[in-house]
Amino acid sequence: MDHTEAIFQLILHGGNARSLAMEAIAFAKNKDMAGAQRALDRAADELTKAHHNQTALIQKEVAGDKLELSMLLIHAQDHLMNAMTIKDLAAEFVEMYGQIHQSKGAGV
């Protein structure tokens, strides 16, 4: 895989992870906690794929195959970091919605 392809894979998997994390929040808001967990799990899988691409780029650079700093690379890294943050926050929202739904069901 060349540098450009690896960069686009970062963008692809980061974007997928972000979308799935937002989907998890929507599931939780609508009381579908199982759907929310599945979406979070899929987001984590997408982040793992992105991380593998990121690691490959880093290993190439360490081996002397210098990667040119470009706006595309910066965008990809920004996309990935944003997705990681959104996924972490989504997990908190899912937990919070679960507690809210549980307390409303208990008549509190």
C-alpha positions in Angstrom: 0.0 0.0 0.0 1.5 3.4 -1.0 1.3 6.5 1.2 -1.6 8.1 -0.5 -3.7 4.9 -0.2 -2.8 4.6 3.5 -3.8 8.2 4.0 -7.2 7.7 2.3 -7.7 4.6 4.5 -7.2 6.7 7.6 -9.8 9.1 6.3 -12.2 6.3 5.4 -12.0 4.3 8.6 -11.9 7.5 10.8 -15.1 8.8 9.1 -16.8 5.4 9.4 -15.9 5.3 13.1 -17.2 8.8 13.7 -20.5 8.0 11.9 -21.0 4.8 13.9 -20.3 6.6 17.2 -22.9 9.2 16.4 -25.3 6.4 15.4 -24.6 4.8 18.8 -25.8 7.9 20.5 -29.0 8.0 18.4 -29.7 4.3 19.3 -29.2 5.0 23.0 -31.4 8.1 22.9 -34.1 5.9 21.3 -33.7 3.3 24.1 -32.0 0.7 21.8 -29.1 0.0 24.0 -28.1 -3.2 22.2 -28.0 -1.3 18.9 -25.9 1.4 20.6 -23.4 -1.2 21.8 -23.2 -2.8 18.4 -22.5 0.6 16.8 -19.8 1.4 19.4 -18.2 -2.0 18.8 -18.2 -1.4 15.0 -16.7 2.1 15.6 -13.9 0.5 17.6 -13.3 -1.9 14.8 -13.0 0.9 12.3 -10.6 2.8 14.6 -8.5 -0.4 14.9 -8.3 -0.5 11.1 -7.3 3.2 10.9 -4.7 2.7 13.6 -3.1 -0.2 11.6 -2.8 2.2 8.6 -1.4 4.9 10.8 1.1 2.4 12.3 2.2 1.3 8.8 2.9 4.9 7.8 4.9 5.4 11.0 6.9 2.2 10.4 7.7 3.3 6.8 9.0 6.6 8.0 11.1 5.0 10.7 12.5 2.7 8.1 13.6 5.7 6.1 10.7 6.0 3.6 10.0 9.7 4.4 6.4 10.7 4.1 5.9 14.2 2.7 3.9 16.4 5.0 0.8 17.4 3.1 -2.6 18.9 3.8 -4.1 15.5 3.0 -2.0 13.8 5.7 -2.8 16.5 8.2 -6.5 16.1 7.3 -6.3 12.4 7.7 -4.7 12.6 11.1 -7.2 15.3 12.2 -10.1 13.1 11.0 -8.7 10.1 13.0 -8.2 12.1 16.2 -11.7 13.6 15.9 -13.2 10.1 15.4 -11.4 8.8 18.5 -12.7 11.6 20.6 -16.2 11.3 19.3 -16.2 7.5 19.9 -15.0 8.1 23.5 -17.7 10.7 24.1 -20.3 8.5 22.5 -19.5 5.7 24.9 -20.2 8.1 27.8 -23.5 9.3 26.2 -24.6 5.7 25.7 -23.9 4.9 29.4 -25.7 8.1 30.5 -28.7 7.4 28.3 -28.8 3.9 29.7 -28.9 5.2 33.2 -31.6 7.8 32.4 -33.8 5.1 30.7 -33.3 2.8 33.6 -34.2 5.4 36.2 -37.3 6.5 34.3 -38.3 2.8 34.1 -37.9 2.5 37.8 -40.3 5.4 38.4 -37.6 7.7 39.8 
